Every structure is written in C-alpha cells, then in structure tokens.
Amino acid sequence: DTEGTPVFSFDREFHDFGQIEQGTKAETVFTFTNTGDSPLIITSARGSCGCTVPDWPNEPIAPGETGEIAVSFDSKGRQGKQQKSVTIVANTTPNTKVLQITSEVMVPQAAE
C-alpha cells in the first residue's frame, strides 16, 4: 500500500532584487507546480531572519496545480550585500526546500 508523493517544481529558487534603497520593502513571488501524484501540503515556511517574511498557500495543492510563495524583504536598518533564505517544510521528499533571495542595500547619502 504505497502512498503517492507530491513534488515541488519551482520556476526558480533564487531571486536577486539588485540595488534597493535602505528602508525599501521588496517582494517577489516564487511559483511552483506539484509535479507529483498526491496533494502537496506546506506545513511551514520560515525566513532566515525577521526581515524576510514568506506567505504561502494553506490549502493542499493538487497534482498538476500551481501555487505561489510570496517573499517580502524589509531592508530597514540594513546595508550592503544581503543574502537571505526561506525554508519551506512540506510533505515532499525531501521534506524541505530552500529558496534564496539577495540584494544590495544602498544607504541614502545625507543631504548637505
């Protein structure tokens, strides 16, 4: 009695916001398809720090269906090169998937 296996197939697993001004809230959406043969259920998604916040579907994603994981990055109080990750836990094999985001946070020059 074998149970089917859901499979994440992401359109991409990395996003570079490029240069953003300090204080900007940047957001991107990672799209995935369940290419497995049973419903895919995401149990959690966690950013590597409080500045990186994922939003994921709470309902099961049926085989062949697509879903989206929105990731927002708050650059307030940060500067320079930023590399963050979002770890997704689901009923897939393996049961974790890591998405990466990066940016270069530019500090505005003080007016003279």
Long-range contacts (C-beta under 8 A, 24 or more apart in sequence): 3-38, 4-36, 4-37, 4-38, 4-63, 5-36, 5-37, 5-38, 5-92, 5-93, 6-34, 6-36, 6-37, 6-38, 6-39, 6-40, 6-41, 6-61, 6-63, 6-90, 6-91, 6-92, 7-34, 7-35, 7-36, 7-40, 7-92, 8-32, 8-34, 8-35, 8-40, 8-88, 8-90, 8-92, 8-97, 9-33, 9-34, 9-35, 10-97, 10-99, 13-97, 13-98, 13-99, 13-100, 14-99, 14-100, 14-101, 14-102, 15-71, 15-99, 15-100, 15-101, 15-102, 16-101, 16-102, 16-103, 17-73, 17-101, 17-102, 17-103, 18-103, 18-104, 19-103, 19-104, 19-106, 20-75, 20-103, 20-104, 20-105, 20-106, 21-75, 21-105, 21-106, 21-108, 22-75, 22-76, 22-77, 22-78, 22-79, 22-105, 22-106, 22-107, 22-108, 23-75, 23-76, 24-75, 24-105, 25-72, 25-73, 25-74, 25-75, 26-72, 26-73, 26-75, 26-103, 27-70, 27-71, 27-72, 27-73, 28-70, 28-71, 28-101, 29-68, 29-69, 29-70, 29-71, 30-68, 30-69, 30-70, 30-71, 30-99, 31-66, 31-67, 31-68, 32-61, 32-66, 32-67, 32-68, 32-69, 33-64, 33-65, 33-66, 33-67, 34-61, 34-62, 34-63, 34-64, 34-65, 34-66, 34-67, 35-63, 35-64, 36-63, 36-92, 37-63, 38-63, 39-63, 40-67, 40-90, 40-91, 40-92, 41-90, 41-91, 42-67, 42-69, 42-88, 42-89, 42-90, 43-89, 43-90, 43-91, 44-88, 44-89, 45-69, 45-86, 45-87, 45-88, 45-89, 46-86, 46-87, 46-89, 47-71, 47-84, 47-85, 47-86, 48-84, 48-85, 48-86, 48-87, 49-84, 51-75, 51-76, 51-78, 51-84, 52-84, 52-85, 52-86, 52-101, 54-86, 54-88, 54-99, 56-88, 69-99, 71-99, 71-101, 73-101, 73-103, 75-103, 75-105, 78-105, 79-105, 79-106, 79-107, 80-104, 80-105, 81-105
